[in-house]
């Protein structure tokens, strides 16, 4: 708790600017443009509608005997939760959905929130993420980087049948269109027999049945692009392209921050990034008997934090959500037009075909879980 208090003080001293400045420059938040002079309240509503995950305490010990708080180590895991939660809100409620205090919310909203509660049986809980991180070489209680949290989300999504997301994490700064289409058009797999007949014939309606009789369609895509935008500091040549990503309608923002201090970046104003900060320790919240969640502590209801873009650690991960194939095609066009064509030093590559020198691409499938003995 001493460490988390210290982190809070450092954050407040260095970055926290309570009021937005008087300016004619637009503010971009996850693909939406706002003007401070005319719709500041709309901007603040848009920010407070994002799910805000922070350090929590007094949850059941991770793994039965591990920590019961993630203060001091779980900030990047919380940022990963926020990015994924934004994808799920876009999937079920739409980008323009708004949250208001004490207003009744749809069942899908509470169901999304339940995915992230600090319980071992919630699919994207701190428990599941920390334990899945062990397979990525991270001990429980160890700090994650942006790429590690992306790999953990990719694995956990395989067990999440309700949201049925295809999670693609790019390798070597390269996004492969062919691989993404192959993954998003993969039919549901329930057995190895189905796997052998997984060839899908698309119809004009966007769905069809494969030889095994499974209904296939475009799985909503969560695209995460881990990047290194410099060596010790962000290279200024990337700044315009990085900001351009927040303007895209598919934007889920970015994971990053400063060394061992993670933030969820949701937009920018001029040369300042706007972010949600997980470095506040709150008490564990469980769901009610009727399945709803007391959600006030999951929304940041104060002016957001800002930091100068040049203070950003060069290790980041961009996030994008494409609900339909046309969203992904549109994103590819925007990348070609706004990011790749004008960059002397490209932030990442977008290629049509799977590079021949890479191992073959096999869409990830849920592992067969078998039990032996009692």
C-alpha positions in Angstrom: 0.0 0.0 0.0 3.0 2.3 0.6 4.1 1.7 -3.0 0.7 2.4 -4.4 0.4 5.6 -2.4 3.8 6.7 -3.6 2.8 5.9 -7.2 -0.4 8.0 -6.8 1.6 11.0 -5.5 4.1 10.8 -8.4 1.3 10.5 -10.9 -0.6 13.5 -9.5 2.5 15.7 -9.3 3.8 15.0 -12.8 0.7 14.5 -14.9 -2.5 15.5 -13.4 -4.0 18.6 -15.0 -7.5 19.0 -13.7 -9.0 21.3 -16.3 -8.7 21.2 -20.1 -7.1 24.4 -21.5 -9.0 26.9 -23.5 -8.3 25.9 -27.0 -9.8 25.6 -30.5 -7.9 22.4 -31.1 -10.2 19.3 -31.3 -10.0 16.5 -28.7 -10.0 13.0 -30.1 -11.3 10.1 -27.9 -11.4 6.6 -29.4 -12.3 7.7 -32.9 -14.7 10.5 -31.9 -13.9 14.2 -32.3 -14.9 16.7 -29.6 -14.6 20.5 -29.4 -13.9 22.0 -26.0 -15.6 25.3 -26.8 -18.9 23.8 -27.7 -19.4 20.4 -26.2 -17.1 20.0 -23.2 -19.8 18.2 -21.2 -20.3 15.7 -24.0 -16.5 15.0 -24.0 -16.5 14.4 -20.3 -19.5 12.1 -20.6 -17.7 10.2 -23.4 -14.7 9.7 -21.1 -16.7 8.6 -18.0 -18.6 6.0 -20.1 -15.4 4.0 -20.5 -15.0 1.2 -18.1 -12.2 2.1 -15.6 -10.3 -0.7 -13.9 -8.0 0.1 -11.0 -6.0 -1.7 -8.4 -8.3 -3.5 -6.0 -7.8 -5.0 -2.5 -9.5 -7.7 -0.4 -10.3 -10.0 -3.3 -9.8 -13.8 -2.8 -6.1 -14.7 -2.9 -4.9 -15.4 -6.4 -4.2 -19.2 -6.8 -5.6 -19.7 -3.2 -2.4 -18.6 -1.4 -1.2 -15.6 -3.6 -1.8 -11.9 -3.2 -5.3 -10.5 -2.4 -4.5 -7.1 -3.9 -2.8 -6.1 -7.1 -1.6 -2.6 -5.8 1.9 -1.9 -7.1 2.0 -4.6 -9.8 -1.3 -5.0 -11.6 -1.5 -1.7 -13.5 -0.8 -3.1 -17.0 -3.2 -5.9 -16.4 -5.9 -3.3 -15.5 -5.1 -1.4 -18.7 -5.4 -4.6 -20.7 -8.8 -5.1 -19.1 -9.9 -1.6 -20.0 -8.9 -2.0 -23.7 -10.7 -5.3 -23.9 -13.8 -3.9 -22.1 -14.0 -1.1 -24.6 -14.0 -3.8 -27.4 -16.9 -5.6 -25.7 -18.8 -2.4 -25.3 -18.4 -1.7 -29.0 -19.5 -5.3 -29.7 -22.6 -5.4 -27.6 -23.7 -1.8 -27.0 -22.0 0.3 -29.8 -19.4 3.0 -29.6 -22.0 5.7 -28.9 -23.4 4.0 -25.8 -23.3 6.4 -22.8 -23.2 5.6 -19.1 -25.0 7.8 -16.5 -24.8 7.4 -12.8 -27.9 5.6 -11.3 -29.4 5.0 -14.8 -30.6 1.5 -15.5 -28.3 -0.2 -17.9 -28.9 -3.1 -20.3 -28.2 -6.7 -19.2 -25.3 -6.9 -21.7 -23.6 -4.1 -19.8 -23.7 -5.9 -16.5 -22.7 -9.1 -18.2 -19.6 -7.3 -19.7 -18.7 -6.0 -16.2 -19.0 -9.4 -14.7 -16.3 -10.7 -17.1 -13.8 -8.5 -15.2 -14.7 -8.8 -11.6 -11.9 -9.9 -9.2 -13.0 -13.5 -8.9 -11.3 -16.6 -10.1 -14.4 -17.7 -12.1 -14.6 -14.5 -14.2 -13.0 -15.0 -17.6 -10.9 -11.8 -17.6 -10.4 -11.3 -13.9 -7.1 -10.3 -12.3 -6.9 -14.0 -11.2 -7.2 -15.4 -14.7 -4.8 -12.9 -16.2 -2.1 -13.3 -13.5 -2.3 -17.1 -13.7 -2.3 -17.1 -17.6 0.8 -14.8 -17.4 2.7 -17.7 -15.7 2.7 -19.4 -19.1 4.3 -16.2 -20.6 7.1 -16.4 -18.1 5.7 -13.9 -15.5 5.4 -14.8 -11.9 2.1 -13.9 -10.1 2.7 -10.4 -8.7 5.3 -9.5 -11.4 4.8 -6.5 -13.7 3.6 -7.1 -17.3 4.6 -5.2 -20.4 2.2 -4.4 -23.2 3.1 -7.4 -25.4 2.6 -9.9 -22.4 -0.8 -8.5 -21.6 -1.8 -8.8 -25.2 -0.7 -12.5 -25.3 -2.6 -13.2 -22.1 -5.8 -11.7 -23.5 -5.4 -13.7 -26.7 -5.3 -16.9 -24.7 -8.1 -16.1 -22.4 -10.4 -15.1 -25.3 -10.3 -18.7 -26.5 -12.4 -19.7 -23.4 -14.9 -16.9 -23.8 -17.8 -18.3 -25.9 -20.2 -15.5 -25.2 -18.1 -12.7 -26.7 -16.6 -15.0 -29.3 -13.7 -12.6 -30.2 -10.9 -13.3 -32.6 -7.8 -11.8 -30.9 -4.9 -11.1 -33.3 -1.6 -9.9 -31.8 0.8 -8.8 -34.5 4.4 -10.1 -34.7 7.5 -8.2 -35.7 5.5 -5.0 -36.3 3.6 -6.7 -39.1 -0.1 -7.1 -39.6 -1.0 -9.8 -42.1 -4.4 -9.3 -43.7 -4.6 -12.9 -45.0 -4.0 -14.4 -41.5 -6.6 -12.1 -39.9 -9.3 -13.0 -42.5 -8.4 -16.7 -42.0 -8.8 -16.4 -38.3 -12.0 -14.3 -38.3 -13.7 -16.6 -40.8 -12.8 -19.8 -38.9 -15.9 -21.7 -37.9 -16.5 -22.7 -34.3 -14.4 -25.8 -33.4 -15.8 -28.4 -31.1 -13.7 -31.4 -31.9 -10.7 -32.5 -34.0 -13.1 -34.1 -36.5 -14.5 -30.7 -37.1 -11.0 -29.3 -37.5 -10.4 -31.5 -40.5 -13.4 -30.1 -42.4 -13.1 -26.5 -41.4 -13.1 -25.1 -44.9 -15.7 -22.3 -45.1 -17.7 -21.2 -48.1 -18.8 -17.6 -47.6 -22.1 -16.5 -49.0 -23.3 -13.0 -49.7 -25.0 -13.0 -46.4 -21.7 -13.4 -44.6 -22.4 -16.8 -43.2 -22.6 -20.4 -44.3 -22.2 -23.9 -43.0 -19.0 -25.9 -43.4 -18.9 -29.6 -44.1 -19.3 -30.5 -40.4 -22.5 -28.5 -40.2 -21.2 -25.7 -38.1 -22.5 -22.2 -38.8 -19.6 -19.9 -39.7 -19.4 -16.1 -39.7 -17.0 -13.2 -39.2 -15.8 -13.3 -35.6 -15.5 -9.8 -34.2 -11.8 -8.9 -34.3 -9.7 -7.5 -31.5 -6.4 -6.4 -33.1 -3.5 -5.6 -30.9 -0.2 -4.2 -32.3 2.7 -4.2 -29.9 5.3 -1.7 -31.0 8.7 -0.2 -30.0 8.6 3.5 -31.1 12.2 4.2 -30.2 15.1 3.0 -28.0 15.0 4.9 -24.7 12.6 7.6 -25.7 9.8 7.8 -28.3 11.2 8.8 -31.7 9.4 12.1 -32.8 9.1 10.7 -36.3 6.3 8.4 -35.1 4.2 11.0 -33.2 1.8 12.0 -36.1 1.1 8.4 -37.0 0.6 7.4 -33.4 -2.0 10.3 -32.9 -3.7 9.3 -36.2 -4.6 5.9 -34.7 -6.8 7.6 -32.1 -8.8 9.2 -34.9 -9.8 5.9 -36.5 -13.4 4.7 -35.8 -12.0 1.3 -34.9 -9.7 2.7 -32.2 -9.4 1.1 -28.8 -6.6 3.4 -27.8 -3.2 2.2 -26.6 -1.5 0.5 -23.7 1.7 2.0 -22.4 3.0 4.6 -20.0 6.3 5.1 -18.3 8.7 2.4 -17.0 6.7 0.2 -14.6 3.8 2.6 -14.7 1.1 1.6 -17.1 -1.8 3.8 -18.4 -4.7 3.3 -20.8 -4.4 6.0 -23.5 -7.8 6.9 -25.0 -7.1 10.0 -27.0 -5.1 13.2 -27.4 -5.3 17.0 -27.4 -2.5 18.7 -29.3 0.7 17.0 -28.1 -0.8 15.7 -24.9 -2.2 12.2 -24.5 -5.4 11.6 -22.5 -5.4 8.5 -20.4 -7.3 6.5 -17.7 -5.0 5.8 -14.7 -5.3 2.5 -12.9 -3.2 3.7 -9.9 -6.0 4.1 -7.4 -6.7 1.3 -4.9 -10.3 0.5 -4.4 -12.1 -2.3 -2.5 -13.2 -5.5 -4.2 -16.8 -5.3 -5.6 -18.8 -8.4 -6.3 -22.1 -8.8 -8.2 -25.5 -8.6 -6.6 -27.9 -11.6 -6.3 -29.8 -10.4 -9.4 -26.6 -10.3 -11.4 -26.2 -6.5 -11.5 -23.0 -4.8 -10.4 -22.7 -1.7 -8.2 -20.8 0.1 -11.0 -20.0 3.6 -9.7 -16.4 2.7 -8.9 -15.9 1.4 -12.5 -16.2 4.8 -14.1 -13.8 7.7 -13.7 -16.0 10.7 -13.0 -13.3 13.4 -12.8 -11.4 15.2 -15.5 -9.0 12.7 -17.1 -5.2 12.7 -16.8 -3.0 14.1 -19.5 0.7 13.7 -20.3 3.1 15.1 -22.9 3.4 12.6 -25.8 7.2 12.9 -25.7 7.2 11.5 -22.1 5.7 8.2 -23.3 7.8 5.1 -22.9 8.5 3.8 -26.4 7.0 0.3 -25.7 3.3 0.5 -26.5 0.5 -1.6 -27.9 -2.2 -0.2 -30.2 -5.7 -1.7 -30.1 -8.5 -1.8 -32.7 -11.9 -3.4 -32.9 -13.6 -4.5 -36.1 -17.1 -5.9 -35.6 -17.6 -6.7 -39.2 -15.3 -7.6 -42.1 -16.1 -4.2 -43.7 -14.8 -2.5 -40.5 -11.5 -4.3 -41.0 -11.3 -3.5 -44.7 -12.0 0.2 -43.9 -9.2 0.1 -41.2 -6.8 -1.3 -43.8 -7.6 1.5 -46.2 -7.1 4.1 -43.4 -3.8 2.6 -42.5 -2.6 2.7 -46.1 -3.8 6.3 -46.5 -3.0 7.9 -43.2 0.0 6.0 -41.7 1.9 4.1 -44.4 2.0 6.4 -47.3 3.5 9.4 -45.5 5.9 7.7 -43.2 9.6 7.6 -44.0 10.0 5.4 -40.9 6.9 3.2 -40.7 5.3 2.6 -37.3 4.2 -0.9 -38.5 3.7 -2.8 -41.7 0.4 -4.0 -43.3 0.9 -6.8 -45.8 -1.6 -8.8 -47.8 0.1 -12.2 -47.7 1.6 -14.3 -45.0 5.4 -13.8 -45.2 6.9 -17.0 -46.7 9.8 -17.2 -44.2 7.4 -17.2 -41.2 6.0 -20.4 -39.7 2.6 -21.3 -41.2 -0.3 -19.4 -39.6 -2.7 -21.7 -37.7 -5.8 -19.9 -36.1 -5.6 -20.5 -32.3 -8.2 -22.9 -30.9 -9.4 -23.6 -27.4 -7.1 -26.3 -25.8 -8.8 -29.6 -25.1 -9.0 -29.7 -21.3 -8.8 -33.3 -19.9 -8.9 -34.4 -16.3 -7.5 -37.6 -14.9 -8.0 -39.3 -11.6 -10.4 -38.0 -8.9 
